[in-house]
Amino acid sequence: MTDGPDAREAERVGLCARCRHGRRQASAKGSVFWRCQLARSDPRFRPYPPLPVRACPGFAPASPDSSSSRASGT
């Protein structure tokens, strides 16, 4: 398993895959969802935005060392 999303998943997901607020979440049945952490405090953001996200006012690039925690949901 890699630290972040692979290129195919990143293309399917859009900005959330590269955003510090995006969290990859896998269900017990193997489905994968992307959750926006901004939705916790700002009602303008949907917790599970429709993918791919091509534009977002809350987008903030993730730091390179945060990709493993983002992918695991921590």
Backbone hydrogen bonds, N-H to C=O, Kabsch-Sander energy under -0.5 kcal/mol:
donor,donor_aa,acceptor,acceptor_aa,energy
10,A,6,D,-2.7
11,E,7,A,-1.9
12,R,8,R,-1.9
13,V,9,E,-2.4
14,G,10,A,-2.5
15,L,53,V,-3.1
16,C,13,V,-0.5
17,A,14,G,-1.3
18,R,15,L,-2.0
19,C,15,L,-0.6
19,C,16,C,-0.8
20,R,60,A,-3.2
22,G,19,C,-1.1
23,R,35,R,-2.2
24,R,70,R,-1.5
25,Q,33,F,-3.7
27,S,31,S,-3.1
30,G,27,S,-1.6
33,F,25,Q,-3.6
35,R,23,R,-3.1
36,C,47,P,-2.7
37,Q,21,H,-2.9
37,Q,35,R,-0.7
39,A,36,C,-1.1
40,R,37,Q,-1.3
41,S,38,L,-1.3
42,D,38,L,-2.0
45,F,42,D,-1.8
53,V,13,V,-2.4
54,R,52,P,-0.7
59,F,56,C,-1.3
62,A,18,R,-2.5
66,S,63,S,-2.1
67,S,64,P,-0.8
70,R,66,S,-2.0
71,A,67,S,-2.1
72,S,68,S,-1.3
73,G,69,S,-0.9
74,T,69,S,-1.7
